[in-house]
Amino acid sequence: MKPTYISDIHDSHYDFGHGSRLVYGCSGLGGVWGTTNYEESVDCLLYAFENGISALDTSPSYNESEKVVGKALAKWKGPRPFISTKVGRLKSSDAHKTIVDYSPERMRRSVLESLDTLGVDQVDLLFLHEPYLVPLDRIREVLETLHGFVDSGYCRMLGVGGNPTDEFRPYITKENFQVVSGFLKLDACNFSAFDRDIPHIEREQVAYYAASALHFSLLGNRYEQFVQCPPNDGWISAQDIHNAQLIKAIAYREGMKLSSLAQRFLFSTRQANRVVMGARNIDQIESTLQDWKAGVLSQSLFDEVVAVI
């Protein structure tokens, strides 16, 4: 399998009920990646809502992100956006510090805390965070707990928040989960989601969120840094960097910013039922919205990117 073209930027090929195909990923608004101006974070969300972005994704593990989202929702006077949050990974001020608890009691408390912080009675989608850390010897208990949240009205749908392992993937069925949110596996320098994840979820009729559209900014403002000093951290491979260089050359030829080509490529990809962007300030959200309004790439340019990668 490989990415295929979609001509309508708003067509997700999946019925989420409501909300835009472009999702505001709120990890960068909560300070988990470094110092954040929380007032600007609220303004970023309101600006996005005002300009047609009506879906957001947050998590307790994104430090103060849920609090920021709650303040923005309290100020927003328009229709309520599609809201997703996560359960299983607990609050931390550092993105690199992972604390998880998949016990029924702690997950229930986490969900109730999220609803209270967000200021809502229900979220549209609840992701089970970090599937690679879920204890599979207790998976039945975890799934029963999650379905109990749906029965209790805490959420409408369930999802997998993160890249599933081979061992976890069999539990991704239409009955258990409606969405998978993968990252760094479907973007303009990496198509590895097509190896196992997308074929599996398409068979199960599960939707796919394509997160980290700029591949940890390799396809954005950290391109030069990563090319000159490859991180070699397991997230950004030598092949990713090589592919980014090829895409950079195409963007230069077309007179486009690398980030714009990368984002618009995902907007043009049929298998990206929703695209998660992570603007951290007003300048970044304005730039993303410019790309969104510019629309999909031409099919010839899309096909060229696919052929190169």
C-alpha positions as CSV (number, residue, x, y, z in Angstrom):
1,M,0.0,0.0,0.0
2,K,0.9,3.6,-0.5
3,P,-0.7,7.0,0.0
4,T,-3.5,7.8,-2.4
5,Y,-4.8,11.2,-3.5
6,I,-7.9,13.0,-2.2
7,S,-9.1,16.1,-4.0
8,D,-11.5,17.4,-1.3
9,I,-9.5,18.7,1.7
10,H,-12.6,18.3,4.0
11,D,-13.4,14.7,3.1
12,S,-12.3,12.4,5.9
13,H,-14.0,9.2,4.5
14,Y,-15.1,8.6,8.1
15,D,-18.1,9.9,10.1
16,F,-16.8,11.5,13.3
17,G,-20.1,13.1,14.0
18,H,-18.8,16.7,13.8
19,G,-15.6,18.7,13.8
20,S,-13.0,19.6,11.1
21,R,-10.6,17.2,9.4
22,L,-7.7,19.4,10.7
23,V,-7.3,18.8,14.4
24,Y,-5.5,21.2,16.8
25,G,-3.0,19.0,18.7
26,C,-2.6,20.7,22.0
27,S,0.5,19.2,23.5
28,G,2.6,22.3,22.7
29,L,0.1,24.6,24.4
30,G,0.5,23.1,27.8
31,G,4.2,23.6,28.4
32,V,5.3,20.0,28.2
33,W,7.9,20.9,25.5
34,G,9.2,23.9,27.3
35,T,8.2,27.3,28.5
36,T,4.8,28.4,27.2
37,N,2.8,31.6,27.4
38,Y,-0.6,30.2,28.5
39,E,-2.5,33.3,27.6
40,E,-1.2,33.0,24.1
41,S,-2.1,29.3,24.1
42,V,-5.7,30.2,24.8
43,D,-5.6,32.8,22.1
44,C,-4.2,30.3,19.6
45,L,-7.2,28.0,20.2
46,L,-9.7,30.8,19.9
47,Y,-8.1,32.0,16.7
48,A,-8.3,28.4,15.4
49,F,-12.0,28.1,16.3
50,E,-12.7,31.5,14.7
51,N,-11.1,30.2,11.5
52,G,-12.9,26.9,11.1
53,I,-10.8,24.5,13.1
54,S,-13.4,22.7,15.1
55,A,-11.5,19.6,16.5
56,L,-8.9,19.4,19.2
57,D,-6.8,16.8,20.9
58,T,-5.3,17.0,24.4
59,S,-4.2,14.8,27.2
60,P,-3.5,14.9,31.0
61,S,0.2,14.1,30.1
62,Y,0.6,17.4,28.3
63,N,1.1,19.3,31.5
64,E,-1.3,22.2,31.6
65,S,-2.9,21.5,28.2
66,E,-6.3,20.4,29.5
67,K,-6.4,23.5,31.6
68,V,-5.6,25.7,28.6
69,V,-8.3,24.0,26.6
70,G,-10.8,24.4,29.4
71,K,-10.2,28.2,29.5
72,A,-10.5,28.5,25.8
73,L,-13.8,26.5,25.7
74,A,-15.2,28.7,28.5
75,K,-14.5,31.8,26.4
76,W,-15.7,30.4,23.1
77,K,-19.2,31.3,22.2
78,G,-19.6,29.3,19.0
79,P,-20.5,25.6,18.4
80,R,-18.6,23.2,20.6
81,P,-15.6,21.7,18.9
82,F,-14.9,17.9,18.6
83,I,-12.9,17.2,21.8
84,S,-10.5,14.2,22.4
85,T,-8.4,13.5,25.4
86,K,-6.5,10.5,26.6
87,V,-6.3,8.1,29.5
88,G,-3.5,5.9,30.9
89,R,-0.6,8.3,30.8
90,L,-0.6,10.7,33.7
91,K,0.3,14.4,34.0
92,S,4.0,15.4,33.6
93,S,5.7,18.7,33.1
94,D,8.3,17.0,30.8
95,A,7.3,15.3,27.5
96,H,10.2,12.9,28.0
97,K,9.0,11.7,31.4
98,T,6.4,9.0,31.0
99,I,4.1,8.0,34.0
100,V,1.4,5.4,33.3
101,D,-1.3,3.7,35.3
102,Y,-3.8,1.5,33.6
103,S,-5.7,0.3,36.7
104,P,-9.5,0.7,36.5
105,E,-9.5,3.0,39.5
106,R,-6.8,5.4,38.3
107,M,-8.2,5.5,34.8
108,R,-11.6,6.4,36.0
109,R,-10.2,9.1,38.3
110,S,-8.1,10.4,35.3
111,V,-11.2,10.6,33.1
112,L,-13.2,12.4,35.7
113,E,-10.4,14.9,36.4
114,S,-10.1,15.5,32.6
115,L,-13.8,16.3,32.3
116,D,-13.7,18.6,35.3
117,T,-10.6,20.4,34.0
118,L,-12.0,20.8,30.5
119,G,-15.4,21.9,31.9
120,V,-17.4,19.4,29.9
121,D,-19.7,16.4,30.8
122,Q,-18.5,14.3,27.9
123,V,-15.6,14.2,25.4
124,D,-16.2,12.9,21.9
125,L,-13.2,10.6,21.8
126,L,-11.1,9.1,24.5
127,F,-7.7,7.6,23.5
128,L,-6.0,4.8,25.4
129,H,-2.6,6.5,25.6
130,E,0.7,4.7,24.8
131,P,-0.4,1.3,23.6
132,Y,3.1,0.0,23.8
133,L,3.0,0.3,27.5
134,V,-0.4,-1.3,28.1
135,P,0.1,-4.5,30.1
136,L,-1.4,-7.1,27.7
137,D,-1.9,-9.6,30.5
138,R,-4.6,-7.2,31.8
139,I,-5.9,-6.1,28.4
140,R,-9.4,-7.5,29.0
141,E,-9.7,-5.5,32.2
142,V,-8.5,-2.4,30.4
143,L,-10.9,-2.8,27.5
144,E,-13.8,-3.4,29.9
145,T,-12.9,-0.2,31.8
146,L,-12.8,1.8,28.6
147,H,-16.2,0.5,27.4
148,G,-17.5,1.3,30.8
149,F,-16.6,4.9,30.2
150,V,-18.7,4.9,27.0
151,D,-21.6,3.3,28.9
152,S,-21.3,5.9,31.6
153,G,-21.5,8.7,29.0
154,Y,-18.0,10.0,29.7
155,C,-17.1,9.7,26.0
156,R,-18.8,8.8,22.7
157,M,-15.9,6.9,21.0
158,L,-12.7,5.1,21.9
159,G,-9.3,5.3,20.3
160,V,-5.7,4.2,20.5
161,G,-3.4,7.1,21.2
162,G,0.0,6.2,19.8
163,N,1.7,3.7,17.5
164,P,0.5,0.1,18.2
165,T,3.0,-2.7,18.6
166,D,2.6,-5.9,16.7
167,E,1.4,-7.5,20.0
168,F,-1.2,-4.8,20.6
169,R,-2.5,-4.5,17.0
170,P,-4.9,-7.6,17.2
171,Y,-6.9,-5.8,19.9
172,I,-7.6,-3.0,17.4
173,T,-11.0,-4.0,16.2
174,K,-14.1,-2.1,15.2
175,E,-15.8,-3.3,18.4
176,N,-12.9,-2.1,20.7
177,F,-11.7,1.2,19.0
178,Q,-13.0,3.5,16.4
179,V,-9.8,5.6,15.8
180,V,-6.0,5.1,15.9
181,S,-3.8,8.2,16.3
182,G,-0.4,7.4,14.9
183,F,2.6,9.6,14.8
184,L,5.8,9.8,12.7
185,K,4.5,7.0,10.4
186,L,2.5,8.9,7.9
187,D,3.9,12.2,6.7
188,A,6.0,13.6,3.8
189,C,9.1,11.7,4.8
190,N,7.8,8.4,6.2
191,F,5.1,6.0,5.0
192,S,5.8,3.2,7.5
193,A,2.1,3.3,8.6
194,F,1.4,1.4,5.4
195,D,3.5,-1.5,6.4
196,R,1.0,-2.9,9.0
197,D,-1.1,-0.2,10.7
198,I,-3.2,1.2,7.9
199,P,-3.9,-2.2,6.2
200,H,-5.1,-3.5,9.6
201,I,-7.3,-0.6,10.5
202,E,-8.8,-0.4,7.1
203,R,-9.9,-4.0,7.3
204,E,-11.4,-3.2,10.7
205,Q,-13.0,0.0,9.4
206,V,-11.2,2.1,12.0
207,A,-10.2,5.8,11.3
208,Y,-6.6,7.1,11.3
209,Y,-5.4,10.4,12.8
210,A,-2.1,11.4,11.2
211,A,-0.2,13.2,13.9
212,S,3.2,15.0,13.9
213,A,2.6,16.3,10.3
214,L,6.1,17.9,10.4
215,H,7.9,14.9,11.8
216,F,9.1,16.6,15.0
217,S,9.8,19.7,12.8
218,L,12.3,17.8,10.5
219,L,9.9,19.0,7.8
220,G,9.8,22.5,9.4
221,N,12.0,24.8,11.4
222,R,14.4,22.2,12.7
223,Y,15.3,20.8,9.3
224,E,18.8,22.3,9.3
225,Q,19.5,21.2,12.8
226,F,18.5,17.6,12.2
227,V,20.3,17.4,8.9
228,Q,23.5,18.7,10.3
229,C,23.2,16.8,13.6
230,P,21.0,13.7,13.2
231,P,19.4,12.8,16.5
232,N,19.8,9.0,16.2
233,D,17.2,8.7,18.9
234,G,14.9,6.1,17.4
235,W,12.3,8.7,16.3
236,I,14.1,10.3,13.4
237,S,16.0,7.8,11.2
238,A,18.7,8.4,8.6
239,Q,16.2,7.4,6.0
240,D,13.7,10.1,7.3
241,I,16.4,12.7,7.0
242,H,17.3,11.5,3.5
243,N,13.7,11.7,2.5
244,A,13.3,15.1,4.0
245,Q,16.2,16.4,1.9
246,L,14.4,15.0,-1.3
247,I,11.2,16.8,-0.3
248,K,13.0,20.0,0.5
249,A,14.4,20.0,-3.0
250,I,10.9,19.7,-4.4
251,A,9.6,22.4,-2.2
252,Y,12.4,24.7,-3.3
253,R,11.7,24.0,-6.9
254,E,8.0,24.8,-6.4
255,G,8.7,28.0,-4.4
256,M,7.1,26.6,-1.3
257,K,8.1,26.4,2.3
258,L,9.0,22.8,3.3
259,S,6.5,22.9,6.1
260,S,3.7,24.0,3.6
261,L,4.5,21.2,1.2
262,A,4.5,18.7,4.1
263,Q,1.2,19.8,5.6
264,R,-0.5,20.1,2.3
265,F,0.7,16.6,1.3
266,L,-1.1,15.2,4.3
267,F,-4.2,17.3,3.5
268,S,-4.1,15.5,0.1
269,T,-3.8,12.0,1.6
270,R,-6.9,9.9,1.6
271,Q,-5.7,7.6,4.4
272,A,-5.2,10.6,6.8
273,N,-8.8,10.7,8.0
274,R,-7.8,13.5,10.2
275,V,-4.6,15.5,10.3
276,V,-3.2,16.7,13.7
277,M,-1.1,19.9,13.7
278,G,0.7,21.2,16.8
279,A,1.1,25.0,16.5
280,R,2.6,26.4,19.7
281,N,2.1,30.2,19.0
282,I,0.0,32.6,17.0
283,D,2.5,32.8,14.1
284,Q,2.5,29.0,13.7
285,I,-1.3,28.7,13.8
286,E,-1.6,31.5,11.2
287,S,0.9,29.7,9.0
288,T,-0.9,26.4,9.3
289,L,-4.2,28.0,8.5
290,Q,-2.7,29.6,5.4
291,D,-1.7,26.1,4.3
292,W,-5.1,24.7,5.1
293,K,-6.8,27.5,3.0
294,A,-4.4,26.9,0.2
295,G,-5.8,23.4,0.0
296,V,-4.6,20.1,-1.4
297,L,-1.6,19.8,-3.7
298,S,-2.0,19.1,-7.4
299,Q,-2.2,15.4,-8.0
300,S,0.9,15.5,-10.1
301,L,2.9,17.0,-7.2
302,F,1.3,14.6,-4.7
303,D,2.3,11.7,-7.0
304,E,5.8,13.0,-7.3
305,V,6.2,13.1,-3.5
306,V,4.9,9.5,-3.2
307,A,7.2,8.3,-5.9
308,V,10.3,9.9,-4.3
309,I,9.6,8.5,-0.8
